[in-house]
Amino acid sequence: MRVQNKMKQILLFILLNLSLCQCSELGLNTSSTARQLDPRPSGIPVASGVLTPLNGQSNITGNALIFLQSPGSYILRLEGLSMTWEAGLKIKISSTLNGITQSPTLLDLRFNSGDQNYNFTTPGTSAKFDFVYIYSTQRILDYASARLIAN
């Protein structure tokens, strides 16, 4: 009986600590299908575009906006995003700097709907943003793209 009580205590302790830990540190998927409503960044976007579904996806809507925060520091805002959730979704931001294509910036998509802000940096201060993609690491396909137009 004492062994069972001790095991229950240990199990309760483990479960409590798991609920308090940063689950992403354990490799667990912490993304959510809840609607996210981040506040809109201040200022005027330097580039924006409308998300267009690709590769058989039909249920993706929203806008991509990029806000300059300081030289080389930006916020990507996905506004009004709505799509089906899938583990491992990424955001790819393609850009050029002084006419040279840069390696895409990759960010983890946190939510499948709502308004979301993502901080990122670029080398130099004269980046031109071309596209934002929502990318499936499971299917190795772009699910949506937004052609960015400078504002």
N, C-alpha and C positions, 0 to 999 in steps of 0.2 A: 504494500500500500504506500509506503514512504517513497519507494522508487517511482511509482506512478505519479505521485504528487510532485516530486522533484522534476520529473520529465515534463509535466505540465507547466511548471514554473519556467523551465528552460525554454520550452517552445513558446510560451507567452512572451518571454524576454526577447527571443529572436524575432518574433512577429512585430513586437513593438518597435524594436530597433530598425527593422526593415521599413516600417511605415514612416519613421523619422529620418531615414538616411536619404542621401541624394541617389535615387534609384539609377540615374544615368551613370553613376560611377560603377555600378554593378553590371552595366551593359543592358539594363532593362529599358524597354521602350517607354519613355515618359511623355511622348506626344499625345495630343488629345484631339478628340473630335468635337470638343466644346468650341463655342464661338468666342473668339478673342476680340477685344475692343481696345487696342492701344490708342493713346491720344495722338492726334495728327501733329507731326513735327512743325516747328515754327518755320516761317520763310516760304519761299516759292520753290517748287520743284525745278531742278535743272534739266530733268528729262522725265517723260512719262509715256505710257502706252497701255493699250487694252490687251488683256490676256485672250488668246485665241486657242481653242482646243486643237490638239494634233494627234495623229496616230490612233484614230478610232475613239478618242475621248470626246464626249459631247456635253458633259455636264460641268464644265469648268468655266466660271465667269469671274471677273474682277479686273482691277487696274493695278499697274505697277508704276510707282513714282519714286524718283531718287531726289533726295534733299541733300544739299551741301551743308555740312556742319562747320567745318574748318578745312583749310587746305589739305586735301588728301583723305579727309574723313567724311563719310556719307551715311545716310540712313536710306535703306530701301524700304518703302512702304507698300505692302500689298493691301489694297483697299477694296472692300466688298467681295473678298474672296469667297467662293463657294465651290466645293469639289468633294468627291468621294475620298475618304481617308484610306491610306495604304502605308504600312510601315516602310521606312527608308526613303521617303520623299525628300528631295533636295531642291534648292533654288540655285540656279546658275546665272551669274551676271557676266555678260561678255562686254568687253570694252577695248578701246584702242588708246594708246598713249603716243603722241607725236607720230601718228600714222602707223604704229606697230601694234599688231594684235597681241593682247595680253592673255595670260592664262586665266581661265574663267574663275571668278570668285564663287566658291561653293559654300552654301549655308544650309543647315537643317531646317526643313519646314516644320514649325511647331504645332500648327493647328490647320484644320481643313476649311475653316470659315472665319469670316470677320475681317477686322482691320489689324494688321500686324506690322511692327517695325523691326528692322534688322540692321544693326550697325556693321559697317565694313570700311576698310581702307584701301587706297590705291597708292602705288608709288607715284610720286610727282603730283602736280596740281592741275594738269590739263587733260585729264581723262575724258574721253568721249564714250558714252554708254550706248551700246548698240541693241542688245536684247536682254530680256530676263526670261529664263526658262524654268518651268517646274519639271523636274526630272525624276523618273522612277529608277531607283537602284535595283529593284527586283526584276523589272522587265528590260532594263537598259534602254529606255526610250524617253524622249521628251514628251510630256503629257500636254504642255501648253507653252506658248511663247507670247511675249509682248515686244513688238518692235518699238524701241524707244525713240522718241522725237525730242530733240533739244527744245527747251522752252525759252 
